[in-house]
């Protein structure tokens, strides 16, 4: 599946405007999402659902407004789950390699959250906060200046 997001697409508020386009992709390169501009927020999450979804101790994600999205291409599958707040979260992943590339959530209807590791950019901004910090693994110390949120 290769589709160009259009301004009239009801799932997107508009085509991305601005500089600094960057593309996040799955491990096999089949599923890609291109965004422009800086993320609205970069964070980590140590909730049990993120630990399960990533197979790691936490997730590292960047939230972008839907207007920043210029293109999503490639086959994808979606899985919807509940959250601790009782709202749905829909995870979008590559059916070939299984990489969770981006998420949408009931609580953030005008945004997409992209897995930062999919950008393959070691200079990407560090997380400003860690959600569910009380559930993080004992070895995971927070750097100075990172908010601890529960």
C-alpha positions in Angstrom: 0.0 0.0 0.0 1.4 3.4 -1.0 -0.8 6.4 -0.2 -0.2 10.1 -0.2 -2.0 12.0 2.6 -4.3 14.7 1.2 -5.6 17.8 2.9 -9.1 16.5 2.4 -8.2 13.2 4.1 -10.3 13.2 7.3 -7.6 11.5 9.3 -5.1 14.3 8.7 -5.5 18.0 9.4 -3.4 19.0 6.5 -0.2 18.4 4.6 3.0 19.3 6.4 4.4 22.8 6.0 7.8 24.0 6.8 11.4 22.9 6.8 13.4 20.0 8.1 11.4 17.1 6.7 12.5 13.8 8.3 11.4 10.2 7.7 10.9 7.5 10.2 10.8 3.9 9.0 10.4 0.3 10.2 13.4 -2.0 10.4 12.8 -3.5 6.9 12.0 0.0 5.3 8.5 -1.0 4.2 6.5 1.4 6.4 7.6 5.1 6.4 6.2 8.3 7.8 7.5 11.7 6.8 7.0 14.8 9.0 8.3 18.4 9.0 9.2 20.7 11.8 10.0 20.0 15.4 8.0 17.6 17.5 5.5 19.1 20.0 6.9 16.9 22.7 9.6 14.2 23.1 9.1 11.8 26.0 9.8 8.3 27.3 7.2 6.1 28.9 7.8 3.3 31.3 4.2 2.0 31.6 3.8 -1.7 31.4 2.0 -1.4 28.0 4.9 0.5 26.5 7.3 -2.1 27.9 5.3 -4.9 26.3 4.9 -3.0 23.0 8.6 -2.2 22.6 10.0 -5.3 24.2 12.2 -3.0 26.2 12.2 -1.1 29.5 10.5 2.0 28.1 9.4 3.7 24.9 11.0 6.8 23.4 8.6 8.8 21.4 8.0 12.2 19.7 4.5 13.7 19.3 3.9 15.6 16.1 0.7 17.5 15.1 -1.1 15.9 12.2 -0.5 19.0 10.1 3.2 18.1 10.2 2.7 14.8 8.4 3.3 14.9 4.7 3.4 11.2 3.8 2.7 7.7 5.1 3.6 4.9 2.8 3.8 1.1 2.9 1.8 -1.7 4.3 0.7 -1.4 7.9 -1.3 -3.1 10.5 -3.0 -1.5 13.5 -3.8 -2.8 16.9 -6.0 -0.9 19.3 -5.7 -1.3 23.1 -6.9 0.5 26.2 -4.9 2.7 28.4 -4.8 3.2 32.2 -6.9 6.3 31.7 -9.6 4.2 29.9 -9.0 5.7 26.5 -7.9 3.8 23.3 -4.4 3.9 21.8 -3.9 2.5 18.3 -0.5 1.2 17.5 0.6 1.1 13.8 3.3 -1.4 12.9 4.9 -3.0 9.9 3.3 -6.4 9.1 6.7 -7.7 7.6 9.1 -6.9 10.4 6.8 -6.0 13.3 8.3 -2.6 14.1 5.9 -0.2 15.9 6.4 3.0 13.9 3.6 5.3 15.2 0.6 5.6 17.4 -2.6 7.5 17.6 -4.7 8.1 20.7 -8.1 9.1 21.7 -6.7 11.7 24.1 -4.7 13.3 21.3 -7.0 13.5 18.2 -4.8 16.1 16.4 -1.5 14.3 16.8 0.6 11.2 15.9 3.3 9.8 18.2 6.3 8.4 16.4 8.8 5.9 17.8 12.0 8.0 17.9 14.3 5.0 17.1 12.5 4.8 13.7 14.2 8.1 12.7 17.7 6.6 13.2 19.0 9.9 14.4 21.4 9.9 17.3 21.0 13.7 17.6 17.2 13.6 18.2 16.1 15.6 21.2 16.2 13.8 24.5 13.0 13.1 26.4 11.7 16.1 28.4 9.7 13.7 30.7 9.2 10.1 31.6 5.6 9.0 32.0 4.9 6.2 34.6 8.4 6.7 36.0 7.4 4.7 39.1 7.2 1.6 36.8 10.6 2.0 35.3 13.3 -0.7 35.9 15.5 -0.1 38.9 18.6 0.5 36.8 16.9 3.2 34.8 18.0 6.5 36.4 16.6 9.7 35.1 19.1 12.4 33.9 19.0 15.8 35.6 16.2 17.9 34.1 13.9 15.1 33.0 10.5 15.3 34.6 9.2 12.2 36.4 5.5 11.9 35.8 3.0 9.3 37.1 
